[in-house]
Amino acid sequence: MHTLLDVLASGVHDAKNQLFVAESLIAAAEAKHGIELGEARYAIETAGHRLSRTLAAYSVLRDSATPAVTPVIVGDLCDEALLDQKKHLARTGIALTATCTVVDEWLLDRDLVTDMLNNAIQNAGRHARGKVHLDARLDEGWLLISVEDDGEGFATLPPSFGTGLMVAQRLAALHSRRGRQGQLTLNNGAGLGGARFELRLP
């Protein structure tokens, strides 16, 4: 199994390198022809970062390692997700808002959780009619981070977990503290009327 995973990881690494080449070519075309291809460069940069974090997640899962858990200011985590996604969603007519009522630090793997949040926001943006909301709060000793949209919600519950969500679920469970493990759930309980992504970290 590890040999197969190593081959896949090598492919991901090569694809990431090709994206950086494509970004350089686009930048050169912009300079030469005086055209604006900011959205194309954004898409390439986002894909490159996503692949980098996929490789990091692979390393954790392959070696059954523990996440790089450190104290993280939750508000900064939310601000980073907003900075990464808000402008892009706005260009597609989707408004991204956030509410973060957690003032303390929380123990988590910043890179892994950031990747899960960005992916959740992007998925919500694809199905939203016009609104996506990110929320972070404390809930009975858990850090609860949710992403919801105003789309039609999941057609079936429980929804089918694709490869990306299965990986996210496993990464969430690797966050363990005081006998509890992180949890990832999907439902149609969004206040906006659509789907809801919930990440609970102990």
N, C-alpha and C positions, 0 to 999 in steps of 0.2 A: 504493500500500500504506500509506504513512504517513497518508493521509487516512482510510482505514478504521480504522487503529489509533488515530488521534486521536479518532474518533467513539466507539470502544469505551472509550478512556480517559476521555472525557467522561462516558459512561454509568456507569463505575465510580465516578467522583468524585461524581456525583449520588446514586448508591446509598449511598455512604458518608455523605453528608449526611443522607439520609433515615433511616439507622440511628441517627444521633445524635438526630434528632427523636424516633424511637421510644423511645430510651433515656430521654429527658426525660419522655415521657408515662408510661412505666412507673414512673419514680421518683415522679412526682406521684401516680399511683394507689396506690403503696405508702404514701405519706404520708397520703393521704386515707382509705384503707380499712383501714390497718393490716395489710396483707398482705405476705408475703415473696416476692419474685420475683427473688432473687439470681441464680439460674441463668439466667433470661431476660436479665437485664442482662449477665451474663458472656458469654452467647452473642452479644449485640449488640456488646459491647466487642471481643470476639475478632474478629468479622466486620469491624468497623470498622478495627481494626489490620491485619488481613489485606488489606483493600482498599487501605489506605494504602501498605503495602509492595508490593502489586501495582503500584500507580502508580509507585513508586520503581524497581521492576524494569523496568517498561515504558520509563521514561525512559532507563535504561542500555542496554536492547536497541535502542530506536529510534534512538538516536544513535551506536550502536556504541561507546559510551563505555567507559572502564575503570572497574571498581568502585572505591568509595571505600576503598581498602585502607589499613588502619592497624594498628599492633601491638595485639593483643587478648589479654587473659589468658584462656586457654581454660577454666580453671576457672570464671571468672565467666560465660562463655558457657553452660556446662552448668548452673550455678546458676540463671541467668535462665530457661532452658527448663524446669527443674524447678518454679520458682516459678509460671511461666505455666500449666503443664499438670497438675501433680500433684494439686491439690485437685479439679479438674474430673474427672479420670479416676477418682479415688477415689470420687466420687459415683456412678459407673457400675460400681463394683466392680473397677476395674483398678488394680493397684499399679504405680507408676512408680518405678524405681530408676535410679541412675547410678553409673558408675565413670569417674573422670577422672584419668589418671596423667601428664598433661602439666603440668609446672610452669612452663614458659616461655611467653612471649608468642608469638603467631603472626600473620603478616601476612594479613589477610582483611577483607572487607567485613562488618562486624558486623551491620548491618541485614539484608542479603541472606541471610547464613548463619543468623541467628536465625530468619528467616521460614521457611527451608527445614527447619530442625530442628523448629520448632513444627508445621509441616504434616506432617512425617514422623511425629511423635509422635501427632498427632491421627489420622492414617490407621492407624497401628499399633493405637491404642486401639479403633478401630472393628472390628478383626478379631481382637483378642486374646481369649483365654479369661479371663485374669486377670492377665497380667504384660506389661509393656513395659520394656525396658532401654535406656538411653542410655549409650554408651561413647565415650571420647575417648582416643586414644593415638598414639604415634609409630610409624610403620611404614616402615622403610627410607627415611627422609628425607621422608616424607609425614606430614601430619596426617590421621589416619583417624578420622572421626566416624561412628558407626553407631547405628542404632535398630533394635531387633528385638522381636518379640513371640512369644507362645506359641500363636498361632492355627494355622490349617491351611496357611499359606504360599500362595504364588502358584499358581494352577491350572495355568498354563503358564509355561515359561521359554524365551526371555526374556519377561517380562511386557509387556503392551501399555502403551506410554507415552501417558497422557492429556495434555491441554494443560498442566496444572500441572507434570507431571513433565518435559515437554519444555522448558518455561521454566526449571525448576530445573537441568536438564542444561546448558542454554546458559549460565546464570549461573555454574555451577560451572566451565565451560570458560573463562570470562572471567578467572578467577584464574590468572594465568600468572607463572611464576617459574623462572629458570634453565633455560629451554627446555622446561619442562613445564607442562601445563595441568591444571586441576582436573577431576575425574572423578566421575560419579554412576552407581552401579550398584545393581541390585536383584536379590536372589537368595533362595534358600531355605536359606542356610547359617547360620541363626540358632542359637545355642547353646540357646535356649529351645524350638527345634523348629519355629518359624514362619518368617515372612518377615524379610528383613534389608535395610535401607536403608544404603548406604555412600557417604559423601562423602569423597573424597580431595582434599586441598589441598596444592599444592607449597610 
